Amino acid sequence: MTSTAAKPPRMLRLSAADNVLVAIDAVDKGEVAPEDITALDRIMKGHKMAAADVAEGQPIRKFGQIIGFASRAIARGEWVHEHNTGMADFARDYAFAEDARPEDPLPPDRRAAFQGYRRANGKVGTRNYIGVLTSVNCSATVAGFIAEEVKRSGMLKDYPNIDGIVALKMDNGCVIDYRGAIFDILKRTAWGYATNPNMGGVLMVGLGCEGFQIPRFKEAYGIVENETFRTMTIQETGGTKKTVAAGVAAVREMLPHVNNVKRETCPASDLILALQCGGSDGYSGITANVALGAAVDILVRNGGTGILSETPEIYGAEHLLTRRAASQEVGEKLVEIIKWWEDYTKRNLMEMNNNPSPGNKLGGLTTILEKSLGAAAKGGTTTLRHVYRYAEPVTGKGFVYMDTPGYDPVSATGQVAGGANLICFTTGRGSAYGCKPVPSIKLATNSDTYNRMKDDMDINCGDILDGVTIADKAAEIFDRILRVASGERSRSEDLGYGDNEYVPWQVGAVM
């Protein structure tokens, strides 16, 4: 009878310059890990073990980059985490546009295609929703009543080309300076949702006396009411009951016009993909984010657009993006945004390293530098073409950046307002998220989370740790992008997510 020796735990060295290994399997204290290192502590999945002695104050390196500094001497084989690793400022070489290179997009006749809704303005939708927008929190309840009454009445069943109705409830809109930052952001966000290609019709409901005035909004964008865009206020219409009745009647009149569309073959160059990550873990920058980045490279090659965002979650990795900037001007615009965030957090008695979250840390992430290096991988490897403000219309093709907070609902709201017609969302711990009117495809970074939350996850990227190549996983992701864009429902859509995730950024003072 022969005995089989236990296999050593799997660990990864991500770069020859690294002084940590990442645990694929849990490592028990005293167990001998790869590179003949004896673990001095238990190392949990996704966490880091020192591959060499690190003196106090010396940098900790992962991905070949600095993710923090030893807050005390760390011995080879020791668990490396927040108990012995801290943040410190260090110089970053922005090397503007040094690694920029021209793309070689496929000719139009060789590009991938999907079945989308081509709008009169040339934009292409992947869904066809009716939205009940609000101009102020005071009209949020009425907007919800209107949407619920439309659903309850069953009138949508006669219009098969309409995906549904969603109330997009504002939680601000008043006591704001209409010349200030909050008003500008709310205005861009509201108009961005109203004109998102996934929106077939819009009813905008206000109270009437709020700071975010609908007439001023319409004037700013030259809006003329028509069969698929209507506005009303509760005060002028005569109160809650009359406004709900009038709103339902307005939606009923819209239905034939919104339904009068059909899917047609559209090139992948019409896709604007929002990139998100939430509930990240130690695998995010190894599996799902890298594979999604490779899928973004495929999308860019097909003429499409990928939007990387969440500025606090690229902090410390921005130098990798500025090197890929199309020009020094594009790179400097990103650096200006980073500096604004440093000042913004300082003024609010915060710091950029208040991220990662407790869940991120349980998953193996120690500092924002480590998290950012993994998060930036979602952007792939192509040239950074444009940098946009929050909710600004995304008009450029290729890989672009939009300034947003790291908080997922606020960030995705800005991307959708910018014109995104699809979202890919990676998660390690298991985020629960959806985003009407835009479908969200969820990518699990590890097989444990995927198997535990199968009803929420669309794709398992954890099998990369078992040998599936990044290229094969990227092809799987890109195929799913095309299928969902063509009407296949994502898991979050099946679950009904998306009614509560409209969260415009409140950047200024609320008076």
C-alpha positions as CSV (number, residue, x, y, z in Angstrom):
1,M,0.0,0.0,0.0
2,T,1.5,3.3,-1.0
3,S,0.8,6.7,0.6
4,T,0.4,9.9,-1.4
5,A,2.2,12.9,0.0
6,A,-0.1,15.9,0.6
7,K,0.3,18.5,-2.1
8,P,1.9,21.8,-0.9
9,P,-0.4,24.7,-0.8
10,R,-0.6,26.8,-3.9
11,M,0.8,30.3,-3.8
12,L,1.6,32.9,-6.5
13,R,4.5,35.2,-7.1
14,L,3.1,37.8,-9.4
15,S,6.4,39.5,-10.3
16,A,10.0,38.7,-9.8
17,A,10.3,42.1,-8.0
18,D,7.7,41.0,-5.4
19,N,8.6,40.3,-1.7
20,V,5.2,38.6,-1.0
21,L,3.5,35.5,-2.3
22,V,-0.3,35.3,-2.6
23,A,-2.1,32.3,-1.2
24,I,-4.4,30.5,-3.5
25,D,-5.0,27.8,-0.9
26,A,-5.0,28.4,2.9
27,V,-1.6,27.8,4.4
28,D,-1.4,26.5,8.0
29,K,1.2,27.7,10.4
30,G,4.3,25.5,10.1
31,E,3.4,24.3,6.6
32,V,6.1,24.5,4.0
33,A,4.9,26.7,1.1
34,P,6.5,27.1,-2.4
35,E,10.0,28.4,-2.5
36,D,10.7,26.3,0.6
37,I,9.2,28.9,2.9
38,T,7.9,27.8,6.2
39,A,4.7,29.7,7.2
40,L,5.1,31.5,10.5
41,D,1.4,32.2,10.7
42,R,-1.8,30.9,9.2
43,I,-2.2,32.5,5.8
44,M,-5.8,32.7,4.6
45,K,-6.9,32.4,0.9
46,G,-6.1,35.6,-1.0
47,H,-3.8,36.9,1.7
48,K,0.0,37.5,1.5
49,M,3.0,35.8,3.0
50,A,6.4,37.5,3.1
51,A,8.8,35.8,0.6
52,A,11.8,37.5,2.2
53,D,12.7,39.4,5.3
54,V,11.5,43.0,5.1
55,A,13.1,45.7,7.3
56,E,10.9,48.3,9.0
57,G,10.1,51.2,6.7
58,Q,10.9,49.2,3.5
59,P,8.4,48.8,0.7
60,I,6.1,45.8,0.3
61,R,5.8,44.9,-3.3
62,K,3.0,43.0,-5.2
63,F,2.4,43.1,-8.9
64,G,6.0,44.5,-9.1
65,Q,4.6,47.7,-7.5
66,I,4.6,49.3,-4.0
67,I,1.5,48.4,-2.0
68,G,2.7,49.8,1.3
69,F,5.6,49.9,3.8
70,A,6.6,47.6,6.6
71,S,5.4,49.2,9.9
72,R,7.8,46.9,11.7
73,A,10.3,44.2,10.7
74,I,8.6,41.4,8.9
75,A,10.2,37.9,8.8
76,R,10.2,35.5,5.8
77,G,7.1,33.3,6.1
78,E,5.1,35.9,8.1
79,W,1.5,36.9,7.3
80,V,1.6,40.4,5.7
81,H,-1.4,42.5,6.4
82,E,-2.5,45.7,8.2
83,H,-0.9,44.6,11.5
84,N,2.5,45.0,10.0
85,T,2.0,47.1,6.8
86,G,1.1,50.8,6.5
87,M,0.8,53.7,4.1
88,A,3.4,56.3,3.3
89,D,3.8,58.8,0.5
90,F,6.2,57.9,-2.3
91,A,7.3,59.4,-5.6
92,R,5.5,58.1,-8.7
93,D,6.9,58.6,-12.2
94,Y,3.9,59.7,-14.4
95,A,6.0,59.3,-17.6
96,F,3.1,60.9,-19.6
97,A,2.2,59.0,-22.8
98,E,5.5,57.0,-22.7
99,D,3.7,53.7,-23.3
100,A,0.9,55.1,-25.6
101,R,0.6,53.2,-28.8
102,P,-1.7,53.4,-31.8
103,E,-4.5,50.8,-31.8
104,D,-5.1,48.5,-34.7
105,P,-8.9,48.3,-34.8
106,L,-10.5,45.6,-36.9
107,P,-12.1,46.8,-40.1
108,P,-15.8,47.4,-39.9
109,D,-16.7,44.2,-41.8
110,R,-14.8,42.0,-39.4
111,R,-16.1,43.5,-36.1
112,A,-18.3,41.5,-33.7
113,A,-22.0,42.4,-33.7
114,F,-25.0,42.3,-31.4
115,Q,-28.7,42.9,-31.6
116,G,-29.4,46.4,-30.3
117,Y,-32.0,49.2,-30.5
118,R,-30.7,52.0,-32.8
119,R,-32.1,55.3,-31.8
120,A,-32.9,58.3,-34.0
121,N,-29.8,60.2,-32.8
122,G,-27.6,57.3,-33.8
123,K,-27.0,55.9,-30.3
124,V,-27.6,52.2,-29.7
125,G,-29.4,50.8,-26.7
126,T,-29.2,47.3,-25.2
127,R,-32.5,47.7,-23.3
128,N,-35.7,49.7,-23.8
129,Y,-37.0,51.2,-20.6
130,I,-39.4,53.9,-19.5
131,G,-37.9,56.1,-16.7
132,V,-39.8,58.2,-14.2
133,L,-37.1,60.8,-13.3
134,T,-37.3,63.1,-10.3
135,S,-36.0,66.6,-9.9
136,V,-36.1,66.6,-6.1
137,N,-36.5,64.2,-3.2
138,C,-40.0,65.7,-2.6
139,S,-41.3,64.0,-5.8
140,A,-39.6,60.7,-5.2
141,T,-42.6,59.1,-3.6
142,V,-45.0,60.2,-6.3
143,A,-42.6,58.9,-9.0
144,G,-42.6,55.5,-7.2
145,F,-46.4,55.6,-7.1
146,I,-46.6,56.2,-10.8
147,A,-44.2,53.4,-11.7
148,E,-45.9,50.9,-9.3
149,E,-49.3,51.8,-10.7
150,V,-48.1,51.2,-14.2
151,K,-46.8,47.8,-13.2
152,R,-49.9,46.9,-11.2
153,S,-52.2,47.8,-14.0
154,G,-50.7,45.2,-16.3
155,M,-50.6,47.7,-19.2
156,L,-47.0,46.8,-20.1
157,K,-47.9,43.3,-21.1
158,D,-49.3,44.6,-24.3
159,Y,-46.0,46.1,-25.3
160,P,-43.4,43.3,-25.6
161,N,-40.6,45.5,-26.8
162,I,-40.5,47.5,-23.5
163,D,-38.3,46.0,-20.8
164,G,-40.1,47.8,-17.9
165,I,-40.5,51.0,-16.0
166,V,-38.2,52.4,-13.3
167,A,-38.6,55.2,-10.9
168,L,-35.2,57.1,-10.6
169,K,-35.6,58.8,-7.3
170,M,-33.5,61.9,-6.4
171,D,-32.5,62.3,-2.8
172,N,-31.5,65.9,-3.2
173,G,-32.5,68.7,-5.6
174,C,-33.3,71.5,-3.3
175,V,-31.4,74.1,-1.1
176,I,-28.6,74.0,-3.6
177,D,-26.8,76.8,-5.5
178,Y,-28.0,76.6,-9.1
179,R,-24.7,78.1,-10.1
180,G,-22.7,75.5,-8.1
181,A,-21.2,72.0,-8.4
182,I,-24.2,70.1,-7.0
183,F,-26.5,71.6,-9.6
184,D,-24.2,71.0,-12.4
185,I,-23.7,67.4,-11.5
186,L,-27.5,66.8,-10.9
187,K,-28.2,68.5,-14.3
188,R,-25.7,66.4,-16.2
189,T,-26.8,63.2,-14.4
190,A,-30.5,63.7,-15.0
191,W,-30.0,64.6,-18.6
192,G,-27.6,61.8,-19.1
193,Y,-30.2,59.3,-17.8
194,A,-33.0,60.9,-19.9
195,T,-30.9,60.5,-23.0
196,N,-29.2,57.2,-22.2
197,P,-29.8,54.9,-25.3
198,N,-31.4,52.3,-23.0
199,M,-34.2,54.7,-22.2
200,G,-37.1,54.6,-24.6
201,G,-39.3,57.2,-22.8
202,V,-39.0,59.5,-19.9
203,L,-41.4,61.3,-17.5
204,M,-39.8,63.8,-15.2
205,V,-41.7,64.7,-12.0
206,G,-40.9,67.6,-9.7
207,L,-42.5,69.3,-6.7
208,G,-42.4,72.8,-8.2
209,C,-40.6,75.0,-5.7
210,E,-37.3,73.1,-5.5
211,G,-33.9,74.5,-6.4
212,F,-33.4,72.1,-9.3
213,Q,-36.1,73.7,-11.5
214,I,-37.4,71.6,-14.4
215,P,-37.9,74.7,-16.6
216,R,-34.3,75.8,-16.1
217,F,-33.2,72.2,-16.8
218,K,-35.2,72.1,-20.0
219,E,-33.8,75.5,-21.1
220,A,-30.2,74.4,-20.4
221,Y,-30.5,71.4,-22.8
222,G,-33.0,72.9,-25.3
223,I,-35.6,70.2,-24.4
224,V,-38.9,70.2,-26.1
225,E,-41.6,67.9,-24.8
226,N,-42.7,65.2,-27.2
227,E,-44.3,61.7,-27.3
228,T,-41.4,60.1,-25.3
229,F,-40.4,63.0,-23.0
230,R,-42.9,64.6,-20.6
231,T,-42.6,66.7,-17.4
232,M,-45.0,67.8,-14.6
233,T,-44.9,69.1,-11.1
234,I,-47.0,68.1,-8.1
235,Q,-47.9,71.7,-7.2
236,E,-49.1,72.7,-10.7
237,T,-50.9,69.4,-11.3
238,G,-52.9,69.6,-8.1
239,G,-51.4,67.4,-5.5
240,T,-50.3,63.8,-5.1
241,K,-53.4,61.9,-6.4
242,K,-53.8,64.1,-9.4
243,T,-50.1,63.9,-10.3
244,V,-50.1,60.1,-10.0
245,A,-53.1,59.9,-12.3
246,A,-51.6,62.4,-14.8
247,G,-48.3,60.5,-14.7
248,V,-49.9,57.2,-15.4
249,A,-51.9,58.7,-18.2
250,A,-48.7,60.2,-19.7
251,V,-46.9,56.9,-19.5
252,R,-49.9,55.2,-21.2
253,E,-49.7,57.6,-24.1
254,M,-46.0,56.9,-24.4
255,L,-46.3,53.2,-24.6
256,P,-47.0,52.7,-28.3
257,H,-44.1,55.1,-29.2
258,V,-41.6,53.4,-26.9
259,N,-42.7,50.0,-28.1
260,N,-42.2,51.0,-31.7
261,V,-38.6,49.7,-31.9
262,K,-37.0,46.4,-32.9
263,R,-33.6,45.0,-32.4
264,E,-31.2,45.1,-35.4
265,T,-27.7,44.0,-36.0
266,C,-25.2,46.6,-34.7
267,P,-21.4,46.5,-34.5
268,A,-19.6,46.1,-31.2
269,S,-18.3,49.6,-31.7
270,D,-21.7,50.8,-30.5
271,L,-21.1,49.3,-27.1
272,I,-20.1,51.6,-24.2
273,L,-19.1,49.4,-21.3
274,A,-18.9,50.6,-17.7
275,L,-16.3,48.9,-15.6
276,Q,-17.0,48.4,-11.9
277,C,-15.7,46.3,-9.0
278,G,-17.1,45.9,-5.6
279,G,-16.5,43.7,-2.6
280,S,-13.0,43.2,-4.0
281,D,-10.6,40.6,-2.5
282,G,-7.0,39.4,-2.9
283,Y,-7.9,37.6,-6.1
284,S,-9.5,40.6,-7.9
285,G,-6.3,41.8,-9.4
286,I,-5.2,38.3,-10.4
287,T,-8.4,36.8,-11.9
288,A,-11.6,38.8,-12.7
289,N,-10.1,42.2,-13.1
290,V,-7.3,41.0,-15.4
291,A,-9.7,38.9,-17.5
292,L,-12.1,41.8,-17.8
293,G,-9.3,44.1,-18.8
294,A,-8.4,41.6,-21.6
295,A,-12.0,41.6,-22.7
296,V,-11.9,45.4,-22.8
297,D,-8.9,45.1,-25.1
298,I,-11.0,42.9,-27.4
299,L,-13.9,45.5,-27.2
300,V,-11.5,48.3,-28.1
301,R,-10.1,46.3,-31.0
302,N,-13.7,46.0,-32.2
303,G,-14.1,49.8,-32.1
304,G,-16.0,49.9,-28.8
305,T,-15.5,51.9,-25.6
306,G,-14.6,50.9,-22.0
307,I,-15.0,53.3,-19.1
308,L,-12.8,52.9,-16.1
309,S,-13.8,55.0,-13.0
310,E,-13.7,55.0,-9.2
311,T,-10.9,57.5,-8.7
312,P,-10.2,56.6,-5.0
313,E,-9.7,53.1,-6.2
314,I,-7.0,53.9,-8.8
315,Y,-5.1,56.1,-6.3
316,G,-1.5,54.9,-6.2
317,A,-1.9,53.2,-9.5
318,E,-2.6,56.3,-11.6
319,H,1.0,56.4,-12.8
320,L,0.3,53.2,-14.7
321,L,-2.5,55.0,-16.5
322,T,-0.7,58.2,-17.2
323,R,2.0,56.2,-19.0
324,R,-0.7,54.9,-21.3
325,A,-2.3,58.3,-21.9
326,A,-2.7,59.3,-25.5
327,S,-1.0,62.7,-24.7
328,Q,0.5,64.6,-21.8
329,E,-2.7,66.7,-21.7
330,V,-4.8,63.6,-21.1
331,G,-2.4,62.3,-18.5
332,E,-2.2,65.6,-16.7
333,K,-6.0,65.8,-16.6
334,L,-6.0,62.5,-14.6
335,V,-3.3,63.8,-12.2
336,E,-5.4,67.0,-11.6
337,I,-8.3,64.8,-10.6
338,I,-6.1,62.8,-8.2
339,K,-4.9,66.1,-6.6
340,W,-8.5,67.3,-6.3
341,W,-9.3,64.1,-4.4
342,E,-6.4,64.5,-2.0
343,D,-7.6,68.0,-1.2
344,Y,-11.3,66.9,-1.0
345,T,-10.6,64.1,1.5
346,K,-8.3,66.4,3.5
347,R,-11.0,69.1,3.7
348,N,-13.5,66.5,5.0
349,L,-11.1,65.2,7.6
350,M,-10.6,61.9,5.8
351,E,-7.8,60.1,3.9
352,M,-7.5,58.2,0.7
353,N,-6.6,55.0,2.6
354,N,-10.0,54.9,4.4
355,N,-10.6,52.4,1.5
356,P,-10.2,49.3,1.5
357,S,-13.4,48.3,3.4
358,P,-13.5,45.8,6.2
359,G,-14.7,43.2,3.7
360,N,-11.9,44.0,1.3
361,K,-9.4,43.4,4.2
362,L,-11.0,40.1,5.1
363,G,-10.5,39.1,1.5
364,G,-6.8,39.9,1.7
365,L,-6.4,43.5,0.6
366,T,-4.3,45.6,2.9
367,T,-4.0,49.1,1.5
368,I,-5.7,51.3,-1.1
369,L,-2.4,51.0,-3.1
370,E,-2.9,47.3,-3.4
371,K,-6.6,47.6,-4.1
372,S,-6.0,50.2,-6.8
373,L,-3.4,48.2,-8.6
374,G,-5.9,45.4,-8.9
375,A,-8.8,47.7,-9.8
376,A,-6.9,49.5,-12.6
377,A,-6.4,46.1,-14.3
378,K,-10.1,46.3,-15.4
379,G,-8.9,48.9,-18.0
380,G,-6.8,46.4,-19.9
381,T,-3.7,47.5,-21.7
382,T,-4.7,49.9,-24.5
383,T,-4.1,53.6,-24.7
384,L,-6.0,55.9,-22.4
385,R,-7.8,58.2,-24.9
386,H,-10.0,60.6,-22.9
387,V,-10.6,61.7,-19.3
388,Y,-14.2,62.8,-18.4
389,R,-15.8,64.6,-15.5
390,Y,-18.6,62.8,-13.5
391,A,-21.7,62.2,-15.7
392,E,-20.1,64.0,-18.7
393,P,-21.2,62.5,-22.1
394,V,-18.7,59.9,-23.2
395,T,-18.1,60.7,-26.9
396,G,-14.7,59.2,-27.6
397,K,-14.0,55.6,-28.5
398,G,-11.5,53.2,-27.0
399,F,-10.4,53.0,-23.4
400,V,-11.4,56.1,-21.4
401,Y,-11.6,57.3,-17.8
402,M,-14.4,59.0,-15.9
403,D,-13.9,60.7,-12.5
404,T,-16.3,59.2,-9.9
405,P,-16.2,58.2,-6.2
406,G,-15.4,54.6,-5.4
407,Y,-18.9,53.9,-4.0
408,D,-20.4,51.6,-6.6
409,P,-23.9,53.0,-7.0
410,V,-22.6,56.6,-7.2
411,S,-19.9,55.6,-9.6
412,A,-22.1,53.5,-12.0
413,T,-24.7,56.3,-11.9
414,G,-22.1,58.6,-13.4
415,Q,-21.1,56.1,-16.0
416,V,-24.7,55.4,-17.1
417,A,-25.3,59.2,-17.2
418,G,-22.3,59.4,-19.5
419,G,-23.9,57.0,-21.9
420,A,-22.9,53.5,-20.9
421,N,-25.3,50.9,-22.2
422,L,-23.8,47.9,-20.4
423,I,-21.9,47.2,-17.1
424,C,-19.4,44.5,-16.1
425,F,-19.0,44.3,-12.4
426,T,-16.3,42.2,-10.7
427,T,-16.6,41.0,-7.1
428,G,-14.7,38.9,-4.7
429,R,-16.7,39.0,-1.6
430,G,-20.0,38.9,-3.5
431,S,-21.8,42.2,-4.3
432,A,-25.5,42.4,-4.8
433,Y,-26.1,45.0,-7.5
434,G,-28.1,45.9,-10.6
435,C,-28.6,49.1,-12.5
436,K,-31.8,49.8,-14.5
437,P,-31.9,50.8,-17.3
438,V,-28.5,49.2,-17.9
439,P,-27.8,45.5,-17.5
440,S,-25.0,44.5,-15.1
441,I,-22.9,41.4,-15.7
442,K,-21.4,40.0,-12.4
443,L,-17.9,38.4,-12.5
444,A,-16.8,36.4,-9.4
445,T,-13.1,36.5,-8.7
446,N,-13.1,33.1,-6.9
447,S,-14.9,29.9,-7.2
448,D,-16.0,29.9,-3.5
449,T,-18.0,33.1,-4.0
450,Y,-19.4,32.0,-7.4
451,N,-20.6,28.6,-6.0
452,R,-22.1,30.2,-2.9
453,M,-23.9,33.0,-4.8
454,K,-24.7,31.4,-8.1
455,D,-28.0,33.2,-8.4
456,D,-26.2,36.5,-8.4
457,M,-23.0,35.7,-10.4
458,D,-22.9,35.5,-14.2
459,I,-19.3,34.3,-14.8
460,N,-16.8,32.5,-12.6
461,C,-13.3,33.8,-13.0
462,G,-12.0,31.7,-10.1
463,D,-11.2,28.9,-12.5
464,I,-8.3,31.0,-13.7
465,L,-6.6,29.8,-10.5
466,D,-7.1,26.2,-11.7
467,G,-5.5,26.8,-15.1
468,V,-8.1,28.5,-17.4
469,T,-6.1,31.1,-19.3
470,I,-6.8,34.8,-19.2
471,A,-7.3,34.8,-23.0
472,D,-10.0,32.1,-22.8
473,K,-11.8,33.8,-19.9
474,A,-11.6,37.2,-21.8
475,A,-13.2,35.5,-24.8
476,E,-16.0,34.1,-22.5
477,I,-16.6,37.5,-21.0
478,F,-16.7,39.2,-24.4
479,D,-19.2,36.6,-25.7
480,R,-21.4,37.2,-22.7
481,I,-21.2,41.0,-23.2
482,L,-22.5,40.5,-26.8
483,R,-25.3,38.1,-25.6
484,V,-26.5,40.3,-22.8
485,A,-26.3,43.4,-25.1
486,S,-28.6,41.4,-27.5
487,G,-31.2,40.8,-24.9
488,E,-30.1,37.9,-22.8
489,R,-30.9,38.7,-19.2
490,S,-28.1,39.0,-16.6
491,R,-28.5,37.4,-13.1
492,S,-29.2,40.8,-11.5
493,E,-32.0,41.4,-14.0
494,D,-33.5,38.0,-13.2
495,L,-33.5,39.0,-9.5
496,G,-35.1,42.4,-10.2
497,Y,-32.2,44.6,-9.1
498,G,-31.9,48.2,-10.3
499,D,-34.8,50.1,-8.8
500,N,-32.7,51.7,-6.0
501,E,-29.3,52.2,-7.5
502,Y,-29.7,55.7,-9.0
503,V,-27.4,57.7,-6.7
504,P,-26.1,61.0,-8.2
505,W,-22.9,62.2,-6.6
506,Q,-23.4,64.9,-3.9
507,V,-20.0,66.6,-4.0
508,G,-20.8,70.1,-2.5
509,A,-22.3,71.5,0.6
510,V,-26.0,70.7,1.3
511,M,-27.4,73.9,2.8
